[in-house]
Each structure stands twice: as structure tokens, then as C-alpha cells.
């Protein structure tokens, strides 16, 4: 039986990889590791369909070690121990665990000893932040590599490769005239893209004349997108994106609808609650500081309760966040500050606010003339805190809402015209 197109096109050489050149390009970290043959345990973190499994398989082939693959969805401690026993017999093996974020603490603990001894070289793949989902003891023994979304040119290159080189598609004499519909249905997921291409290709016959694939042909074959929520990745990112944007757009009705879609699909409630935590700070911020407190309480409660009771807690928090005043002022401020740091580097800290724990530092005027704010009226003393080269730079612009308008007045009172508040 012929394997699906994504499986048939798994890269067998570095040259066949699409994207991820920051990791496998000439002189990059993963390429150097493969060339040296000295492979550590590692976790590949990135969205679905960007090459995490292909990367793991390719590296295993290059270092000529036994390769085992488990899915965290349908494997447990028993399967992990079986692999460890076989690895002990062979001396060393690579164990690839797809969706490692779905392994619970006991399952992850079962890996620790073998990973520490080097019997198992662990490759984990996850779409979730491993800092939250992988236990610290295991995470500390792994290198984490972030895989990026594929760009349009990457996906189009993959399409051309499939049409030209796949054992089935190359016999179809395909002329790819348009790619927009294929890219739309893929959502940036290479595996999904190839599945759609194969579905379209299966409707074509082998003939001497060109089989044209354009947007109309694709739309006719793919009558409509799947409406079923698939927590393994097919619509995972579409639904969570709509959920977040509905709350950001102050529409509690739409947000509740997408929450219900995720709940019905069995989405991890901790994932939903964590995304609301981020939104509470990124999109509401100081316009309503209580939003972050409620979102934090929601996350803690979800951890303690779980489905189905946590649905009510999630719904309450969704409504609160969606109906809160919005401000991305803090989000914009930290991004502006990061951009300036990247541009200016490590500027000297003003002497008067430097730490002076030693006599030598005091002799060098570290901390001299520092004004202790609490010794002044209103707990404020005007002085310069930024490096001289960027003094007067404003990163934080309060949002136009009741709470931050109060903050603006306070800043204007203290700093007068310095920052333009």
C-alpha cells in the first residue's frame, strides 16, 4: 500500500529540507551537531507541519542509531519502559516522542534515568511551550530548538518538489498555475498542504496534456473546510486564533462559541486558560489590572478541577476578559524597549543608580547622588534613570481608558514635559 504524500516526501538529506535554515543551514547549530555525530537530547518546539518529525528522523538516520517513535496520545509508561529495555540491550537509541506535552509527570519521570545515563537520546516534539509542559528535571537535560512557521516561498517550493519528484504526481503532468487556494487550506502546515495537494491530484488522470491546478480546481475539490475541531493540530490554531481575537475585539458571544468548540473537541483546558492569561496582559493590561488576577485564578482553578466543571470557570473568565476595557500599551512599550536594546546594545548605567557593594565601587562614585524616592514629598524625586545616550526616551504611552488616563496624569505631574505625557 502506498504511503500518504507527506510520508513519501519526508526529506532524506539536508538539501531536501524546506525551511528551518536557522537550524540546519550551513554552519548552523543542528547541522554542526549532525556533522559531528554528537547528538544531545533535544526538544523541537513549533507549530504543526513545520518539520519536527522529519527533523528527528533525519538526524537519527545520519547518526546511525536505532530509532523508536511513540505518540504521547496513545503511549504510556509501559511503552517507554519497553523502549528503554531494548535500548539497554543495544547500548543506545533515539526515542522520539510526538506531542510530548501530553505526557504527564509520571510518564516524563520514567524517562529521566535513561536520558541521564545516555541510554536514551530523547527527541521530543511539541506545539506548546516546553517551559510549561515539560518537567524541569527533563527539560534541563534537553536542548530546546524552536522551529519557525514556513514562509510562502517555502510552501510553494514544497509544492513544486512534490509535483516534480513524487512517484505518483510526476505521472500526472501537472501545471501548477495558482497556489492561493492550496495555501489557504493548508494554514501554513506543510503536512496539510501536501494532503490537500494529494486530494486534488487523486482527481486527475494520467495524460499527455497538462493537468492544470488553479484556485478554481482546488475549491471545487475541497468543497468546504473541515468543520470538526481537531485538537491534534488540523484546526487547533485556527480556533484558538478566532477565540483570542473575539475577546480582543470585545465580543463575548463569539468568544464563548469558540470556547464551546474547543471544549467539545477535548482541548486541554490548561492551554485555553494559559492563552487567556497572555491576553489579559497583552490586550487588557493596566486598563483593568484585575483581568490578569482573574485569569491567573482561572488557570489555577482549571488545574485543580478539570473537565467538565472547569467549563463554567473558563466561561466566566472569557466573558470578563471580552467585556473589559482594552489596552496594549504595556505590550507596545516592552516591544519598543526591546527594539532599542537590540539597536543600542549595552549602554552604560548612570553612576548614581549603580549598585555599590564594595569600597572600590563607592570610590568610583557608584551610587553617589542617588535620591531615595521615599525621602521626598509624594515619594518622588526627579532624577535620570536611563543611560545618557537615550535619556528622555518614552516607551510607555498610556492607553485612552479611565485607568490609564489616571496614570497619564500622574506621570505628567511627576515628569512635567520630560516624556511628553
N, C-alpha and C positions, 0 to 999 in steps of 0.2 A: 504493500500500500504506500502510495506517495505521501511524503510528509507535507504539511502546510507550507506555503510560500515563505513565511518568516523563518521557519526552521531550515528550509533549503538554502536560504541566503545568509545564514549566520556566517560572519567573517572568519576566514581561516588564516589570514595574515593581517599584519598591522595595516598594510596598504588598503585592505578591503574595509576597514572601519570607516564609518561615516560619523563625523562629529567627534567631540571629546579630544580635540587636538591639544588642549591644555594639559591633558594627562598622558597621551600616547604619541604626541608629535615628537619630532626629532629633538633629543636632549631633554625631554620632559620626564617627570618622576616615574610614572608607571613603565614607560619604555625602558628607562635605565634599569629598573628592577627586573623586568623580563630578560633583558640582555645579560644581567649579572647572574640570574638564576637564584638570587637570594630573596625569596618571597616571604613577607610577613603576613600575619593575619590581617585582613582588611575588610572594611565595610563600604559598599558602594551606595551612596545616598543620592537619589534623584527621582524625577517624575517617571511615570511608566513609559516604556517604549523608547528609552534613550540608549540602551545597550548594556545594562547592568549584567544580565545573564550571559550575553555574548562575551563581555569582557572577562568574566570569571572563567568561562570555558576555554577561551583562547589562552589565557595565562596558564591554566592547568596543562594544556597541550604543549605549550612551549617549555615548561619545566619538567615534563615527563613524569608527573606524579599521578597516582590513582585519584580519580575524581568521583566524588559522591555528591548527589544533589537531593536535597529534601525541601519540601514546601512546608512552611510553618503552619499552613492552614490544615493540612491533614497528617502531620507528623508530630510525634511527641518524644518523651524521654526514652522510651523503648527503642525507637528507631535511631536516636542519637547514640545510645549505648552500643547498638549493633555496629554502627559505623566505626565507633571508637575501637571496638574489639578487632574488627577487620584491619583497621589502620595499625594497631599494635602488632598484628601478625606481619604486615608488610613493611613496618618501620616508620612510615609517614604517609599521610594522604591529605588531599584537599577536600574539605566539606563545604559545599555551597548551600546556604540556606536562603531560599527566596522568601521575601516578606518576613524577615527576622523580627520585625517589630511586633509580630503577632505571637512570638514565643513568650510565655510567661516567665516569671522569675525562676521557678523550679527547672524549667526546660533550659534556660540560659545557664543556670548554675551547673547543670550536667555537663556543659561544655568546658567549664573553667579549667579543670585539671589537665585535660588532654591538650588544650590550647597552650597552657602554661608550660607543659613539658615539651611542646613542639610536635607531639604525635599527630595532632590535627592542626592544619593550617586552615583557619576559618575564613571563608568568604561569605559575607552577608550582604543581601540586597534589601533596601528599604526605601519606601517613598516618604517615610516620616523622619523627623529629626531624631537621629540616634541618641542625642543627649537626653531625650525624654523617654525613649522606648527601649534602650539597651542598658542593662545594669552596669554600674560604674566599673565593677571589677572586670567585666568582659570588655567594656569599651576601652579601658586603659591598656588592654593587650592588643588592640587593633588600630591600624591606621585607617582614618576615615577619608574617603575620596568623594568629592562632590561632582556628580555628572550633570551637565547642563542641558537645558532644552535644546532640541535640534532646531537649527535655523532653516528657513525656507529652502536655501540652496542645498543644504544637507539632504532634505527630504526629496527634492527634485533629483538630486544625484542618485539617491537610492532607487527612485522610480526608473530612471534610465538604466541603472545597473540591472534591475530585475527584468526589464523588457529585453535587454540585450543578451543577458547571460543565463537567465533561468531556463532550465531544461524544457519546461512547458511553454512559457511565454514567448521564448525566442522563435518558436514554430508558428506563432500566431500572426507574424508580420505586422506588428502594431506600430502605428504612428501616433505618438502622444502629442496632441495639439494644444490641449489646455490642462492645467493642473489644479485650478482653484477649487473645484468640487472635491477632488481627491484629498486635497489638503484640509478642506473644511471638515470632511467626515473623519479625518484622522485625528484632528485636535492636536497635532504635533507629535503624536505617538507613532513611532516607526512601525511597530508591530501591527497596529490598527491600520496604518496606511497600506501595508502590504496585504493585509487581509481584504481590504476594500478592493485593491487592485486585482487580487486573485478572483474575487467575486465577479468583478467586471470581466476579467479575462476568461472566465468559465463560460460566459455567454457568447464568446467569439469563436468562430470556426477557423480552421487552418485553410488559408487560401493564398493565392499569388498576389491578389490586390491587397492594398493596405487596409487593415482594420483600424479605423480612426477611433481614438478615445478622446473625447472632449467633455466639457461640463454637462452638456445635454445627455450624452450617453450615460455618464455616471449617475446623474439624477434619475434617469429612467430605471436604472438597475437598482439603485438604492432608493426605493420608494420613499422611505422616511427613516429618520434616525431611530435607533432603539430607544424606546421609552422606559425600559426597565433599568432601574438603578443597579449598577454592578460595583460592589464595594472593592472588588479586586483591581479596579482601575479603569474600566471602559468609560464610565461616566462619573467616576469619583471626582475628578477635578472640575468638570462642568457644573455638577450640582453644588459643590462647596463654593465655587465662584459665584453662582447665582445667589446662594444663601448669604454670603458676605455682602455682596453688592446690594441686596434687598435691604439689609439692615443699615448699610451705609447710606442708602437712599431713603431711609426713614419710612419703609413700607413693612409694617409688622405682618400684614396678611400674606404677602409673598414670602417673607422670611419663614413664617410658620408652615407654609405649603412645602418649601424645600426641606425644612426640618422633618416634616412628616415623611417626605420621600426618603430621606436618609434613615430615619427610624425604621420604616417598613423594609428597607434594604439591609438592615442589620449593621449599619455603620457603627464603628466604635464610638460610643458617646464621649469618651475622653478626647478623641480627635475633634469632635464638634465643639466641646467646651473649651479646648485649647485655642481653637480659631476665634472663638468669641472673646477670649482673654486678649488676644492680639488686637482685635477690632476695638475693644474698649479703650485701649491706649492709643492706637493709631488713628482712629476715626472719631473718637469722642474726647479723650484726653481731659484737659482741665476745664472744658465746657461743662463737664459733670464728673468730677473725680469719683463719685460714688459708683459709677459704672464699672470701674476696674475692681472695686471692692466686691460688688455683686458678682461679677464674672469670676473672680477668684473663689468666692464661696460656692458658686455653681460648680466649678471644676472639682473642688474638694468634695462636695456632696455627691457628684456623679461617681467619683472614685469609691465612695463608701456604699452607694446604693445600687447602681447599675440598672439595666432594663428590668421590667417595664416602668418602674416607679420614677426613674430619673427623667422620663419624658416630660413630666409636669415641671420639674425644676428647669430643664432646658427651655421649655416654652415660656416660662415666666421671665427668664433672663433674656430670651430673644425679644420679647415684647418690650422689656425695659430698654434694651440697647437700641432697638429700632426707633423708639419714641423719644430717646434722649437728644438734647441739642448736640450738634456735631462740630468738631474742630480737629483738624490735622496739623495744628500749629506746632506741637511738640515733635511730631514725625518730620515735618519740613525742617524744623530747627536742627535736629540731630543730623539729618542728611546734609544740610548746608555746612554744619561744623565738620563733618567727615570729609566733605569735598575740599574744604580749606586746609585741613590737616594733610590730606593727600597732596595738595598743591604746595604747601609751605614747609612740610616736614616738621622736625623737632625744634621749634623756636625756643630761645632761652626764656625760662620762667623769671618774672620780675623778682629781684633780690628780696624785696620786703615781704613777699609771701612764700619764700622758700623755707623749708624745714631747717632748723639749726641745732641738731642734737650734740654737736661737738664744739669745743672751744675754737678750733681752727675755722669752722664754718661761721661762728659768731664774729671772729676777727675779719673774715671776708665779707662782713656786713649781711650775711644771710639773716633774714627776719628783721633787720633794722628798719625802724619807722613804720612797722606794721600797726595798723589801727584795729584794735579789738572791738568789733561792732557793738557788743553788749555794754561797752563803757560809754556809749554815746546815746543822745536822745533818739528815741524811736528805733533803737538797736541798728542804726545805720551810720556809717562813716564813709564819706566819698573818698575813694582811692582807686588806683588802677590795678586790675586783676589780670588783664590779658597781656601777652607779650607785646613789647613796644611796637613791633612791625605791624601788628594787626589791631592795635588799640582802637576802640570805638566801633568795632565790627558788631553788627547786630545779626544774630541768628534767629532769635525767637521773636516772632510777630504775633501777638495775641489775636485769637480769632474774634469775630464780631458776634459775641454772645454775652449774656449777662455776667457770667462768672469771669470770663477773660477780659471783659471791659473794665471790671473792678481791678484786675491785675494790671491792666494798661495804666490806669490812673495812679496806682501805687508806684509803678516803675517810673512814670513821668514825674511824680512828686520827688522821688529819691534822686533820679539821674538827670533831671532837668532836660536839657536839649542834647545831652551826650549821645544817646542812642536813637533819638528821633521818635520817642514814644508820645 
